[in-house]
Amino acid sequence: MVPTALPLKVQGKCDEFVSTFIENCAFDLSQKLLHDGIWKETNTELSYVAKRILNTLQK
């Protein structure tokens, strides 16, 4: 069963999201795309990820 229309509160939230999406993302996205060149993961985590990637080549 599919409703014929969204409840007004849901529709209002969707409209609010769309109208503020570009404004909110313009600043946040540019900040999120910056990288300081330092690995965020520990050496142990990096080693584990590398091992898992290389193991996929053996199968």
C-alpha positions in Angstrom: 0.0 0.0 0.0 1.4 3.3 -1.1 0.1 6.6 0.4 -1.2 9.1 -2.1 0.7 12.0 -0.5 3.4 12.7 2.1 2.3 14.0 5.5 2.8 17.8 5.6 5.5 17.6 8.2 7.6 15.2 6.1 7.0 17.3 3.0 8.1 20.4 4.9 11.3 18.7 6.1 12.1 17.6 2.5 11.5 21.2 1.2 13.7 22.6 4.0 16.5 20.1 3.2 16.4 20.9 -0.5 16.4 24.7 0.0 19.4 24.6 2.5 21.4 21.8 0.9 23.6 23.9 -1.4 24.2 26.5 1.3 25.2 24.0 3.9 27.4 21.9 1.6 29.3 24.8 0.0 31.3 25.4 3.1 31.3 21.9 4.6 32.3 20.2 1.5 35.3 22.4 0.8 36.5 21.8 4.4 36.0 18.0 4.1 38.0 17.8 0.9 41.1 19.3 2.5 43.8 16.8 3.6 46.7 17.5 5.8 48.8 14.6 4.3 48.9 12.7 7.5 47.6 9.1 7.7 44.5 9.0 10.0 44.8 5.2 10.5 47.4 3.5 12.7 50.2 1.5 11.1 48.4 -1.7 12.3 45.2 -0.7 10.6 47.0 0.2 7.4 48.8 -3.1 7.5 45.6 -5.0 7.9 43.9 -3.2 5.0 46.9 -3.8 2.8 46.9 -7.5 3.7 43.2 -7.8 2.9 43.6 -6.1 -0.4 46.5 -8.2 -1.5 44.7 -11.4 -0.3 42.0 -10.7 -2.8 44.5 -11.2 -5.6 45.3 -14.7 -4.5 41.7 -16.0 -4.8 
